[in-house]
Amino acid sequence: MLTKEHISEWFKSLQDSICNAFEKEDGVGKFLEDNWLREEGGEGERVYCKMVML
């Protein structure tokens, strides 16, 4: 049976794979993670790319 946690981990793994592939292809830019907790309960994560001008 699929649980919310299992599905969440699968999407996190997929996101990591995509970010790693972009980093490898680009060779310069890096994806950063911003993890946070909500005061009302729950948590979240934002992934963004730090751009470097050459």
Secondary structure, DSSP 4 states (H G I P E B T S, - for coil): ---HHHHHHHHHHHHHHHHHHHHHHHSS-EEEEEEEE-TTS-EEEEEEEEP---
